[in-house]
Amino acid sequence: MMPRRSILLFAGACAAIAAALIVVTLVMVNRSPAGIQPGEVVSTGQADVGGPFQLVNQDGQPVDETMLQGKWSLVFFGFTYCPDYCPTTLQALEATKQRLGDKADDVQIVFISVDPQRDTPQAMKDYLSSDGFPEGVIGLTGTPERIRAAADAYKAYYQKVGEGEDYTMNHSLTVYLMGPDGQFRTAVAEELGPERSASVIERAMARG
């Protein structure tokens, strides 16, 4: 059996190592590249986000990932029965586009439903044509299998909560900025707000 003094020394050494690891972790977590604002998420390489999908838009027309070609796209996942995040995100993205000025012509908003049971193309169309929402948003839906495949490609989480007519959907809150080549550029964090989100997009556009 290890002597009591050795046990105390060993425990003290472990505590010191743990404290050192905490300090190192805090330093690494709080270190940001030059020019990056708190809350901004930036791609540092060819991220494995995005990919092929086969869905339908709010007019019932089949679409795939080629719809992202030629424009900058702000892609996010949600559902029309969402009580808060989805409507506020649509409004925030419209405010972001307004701050982009002429550059906004090169940006499209793509809203992908995670609730195929209720979000038919017509339901998406009615929702996106409601007063207070930006014009030109592209709503996408599809079969449960195809929505799951699209969400998996974007590493987007969602889960049905509850049963019956009053069920809801938990889902991730990321807005994905995709380049005109259809490739992921960066994530626009929810808390950035329109002004800083527009700056994130402009910097991404400048990098190409």
C-alpha positions in Angstrom: 0.0 0.0 0.0 1.3 3.5 -0.9 2.3 5.5 2.2 0.0 8.4 3.2 2.7 11.0 2.5 3.1 9.6 -1.1 -0.6 9.6 -1.6 -0.8 13.3 -0.6 2.1 14.2 -2.9 0.6 12.3 -5.7 -2.8 14.0 -5.2 -1.1 17.4 -5.1 0.7 16.7 -8.3 -2.5 15.7 -10.0 -4.2 18.9 -8.9 -1.4 21.0 -10.2 -1.5 19.3 -13.6 -5.3 19.7 -13.8 -5.0 23.4 -12.9 -2.3 23.8 -15.6 -4.5 22.1 -18.2 -7.4 24.4 -17.3 -5.3 27.5 -17.8 -4.0 26.2 -21.1 -7.5 25.4 -22.3 -8.8 28.9 -21.3 -5.9 30.5 -23.1 -6.6 28.5 -26.3 -10.4 29.0 -26.2 -10.1 32.7 -25.8 -7.4 33.2 -28.4 -8.9 34.5 -31.7 -7.3 35.2 -35.0 -6.6 38.8 -35.8 -9.7 40.7 -36.9 -12.1 38.1 -35.7 -14.9 39.4 -33.4 -16.2 37.4 -30.4 -19.1 35.2 -31.5 -17.9 35.0 -35.1 -17.2 31.6 -36.4 -14.8 31.4 -39.3 -13.9 28.5 -41.6 -10.1 27.7 -41.4 -10.1 25.2 -44.2 -12.3 23.1 -46.5 -14.9 22.2 -43.9 -17.0 19.1 -44.4 -20.3 21.0 -44.4 -22.9 20.9 -47.2 -23.2 18.5 -50.1 -25.8 16.9 -52.4 -29.5 17.2 -51.6 -32.7 16.6 -53.4 -35.7 18.6 -52.2 -38.6 20.6 -53.5 -39.2 24.4 -53.2 -42.3 26.2 -52.2 -43.6 25.9 -55.7 -43.3 22.2 -55.7 -40.4 22.2 -58.1 -37.5 19.7 -57.6 -34.2 21.3 -56.6 -30.8 20.1 -55.7 -27.5 21.6 -54.5 -26.9 23.3 -57.9 -29.4 26.0 -56.8 -26.6 27.4 -54.7 -24.3 28.0 -57.7 -23.7 31.6 -58.8 -24.9 33.3 -55.6 -23.9 33.6 -52.0 -26.4 31.6 -49.9 -27.5 31.9 -46.3 -28.8 28.5 -45.5 -30.6 27.6 -42.2 -32.8 24.8 -41.0 -36.1 25.3 -39.1 -39.9 24.8 -39.5 -43.0 27.0 -40.1 -44.5 26.2 -36.7 -41.4 27.5 -34.9 -42.6 30.1 -32.4 -39.5 32.3 -32.1 -36.1 31.4 -33.7 -37.2 30.9 -37.3 -39.3 34.1 -37.8 -36.7 36.2 -35.9 -33.9 34.6 -38.0 -35.7 35.5 -41.3 -36.2 39.1 -40.1 -32.6 39.3 -39.0 -31.3 38.0 -42.3 -33.4 40.5 -44.2 -31.9 43.3 -42.0 -28.4 41.9 -42.7 -29.1 42.0 -46.4 -30.2 45.6 -46.2 -26.8 46.5 -44.6 -25.0 44.9 -47.5 -26.3 47.5 -50.0 -25.7 46.5 -53.6 -24.0 43.3 -52.5 -27.3 42.0 -51.3 -28.3 41.3 -54.9 -25.8 38.4 -54.8 -27.2 36.9 -51.7 -30.1 34.5 -51.4 -31.8 33.1 -48.2 -32.6 29.4 -48.2 -34.9 28.0 -45.5 -34.9 24.2 -45.2 -37.7 22.6 -43.2 -37.1 19.9 -40.7 -40.8 19.2 -40.3 -41.9 17.4 -43.5 -45.1 16.2 -41.8 -46.6 19.7 -41.7 -44.3 21.7 -44.0 -45.7 20.9 -47.5 -44.6 23.1 -50.3 -47.9 25.0 -50.0 -47.5 25.5 -46.3 -43.9 26.8 -46.9 -45.3 29.2 -49.6 -48.0 30.5 -47.3 -45.6 31.0 -44.5 -42.9 32.8 -46.5 -45.4 35.1 -48.1 -46.6 36.3 -44.7 -46.3 40.0 -43.9 -43.1 41.0 -42.2 -40.9 38.3 -43.9 -38.4 39.1 -46.5 -39.3 38.6 -50.2 -37.5 36.0 -52.2 -36.7 33.5 -49.5 -36.4 30.0 -51.0 -38.2 27.5 -48.9 -37.3 23.8 -49.3 -39.0 20.7 -48.0 -39.3 17.1 -49.0 -39.6 13.5 -47.7 -38.4 12.7 -44.3 -35.5 10.7 -45.8 -34.4 13.5 -48.1 -34.6 16.1 -45.3 -32.6 13.9 -43.1 -30.0 13.5 -45.8 -29.8 17.3 -46.3 -29.5 18.0 -42.6 -26.8 15.3 -42.2 -24.8 16.9 -45.1 -24.9 20.3 -43.2 -24.3 18.6 -39.8 -27.6 20.1 -38.7 -29.4 18.6 -35.7 -33.1 18.3 -35.3 -35.5 16.1 -33.3 -39.3 15.8 -32.9 -40.5 16.6 -29.4 -44.0 15.5 -28.3 -46.9 13.7 -30.0 -50.2 14.7 -31.6 -50.9 18.0 -33.3 -49.0 20.1 -30.7 -45.6 18.5 -31.2 -42.6 20.8 -31.8 -39.1 20.4 -33.3 -35.8 21.0 -31.6 -33.2 22.1 -34.1 -29.7 23.6 -34.4 -29.5 27.4 -34.9 -26.6 27.7 -37.3 -26.8 29.9 -40.4 -24.4 28.6 -43.1 -22.8 31.0 -45.5 -22.2 29.1 -48.8 -20.1 30.6 -51.6 -21.1 31.0 -55.2 -19.4 27.6 -55.9 -21.8 26.0 -53.4 -19.0 25.4 -50.9 -19.2 26.3 -47.2 -17.4 29.6 -46.2 -18.4 30.3 -42.6 -21.2 30.1 -40.0 -23.0 33.2 -39.0 -23.6 33.0 -35.3 -27.1 33.9 -34.0 -25.9 36.5 -31.5 -23.9 38.6 -34.0 -26.8 40.8 -35.1 -27.3 42.3 -38.6 -24.5 44.8 -38.6 -21.7 42.3 -37.6 -23.3 39.6 -39.7 -23.1 41.8 -42.7 -19.4 42.4 -42.0 -18.8 38.7 -41.8 -20.4 38.2 -45.2 -18.5 41.1 -46.7 -15.2 39.7 -45.5 -16.1 36.3 -46.9 -17.0 37.9 -50.2 -13.6 39.8 -50.3 -11.8 36.5 -49.8 -13.8 34.9 -52.6 
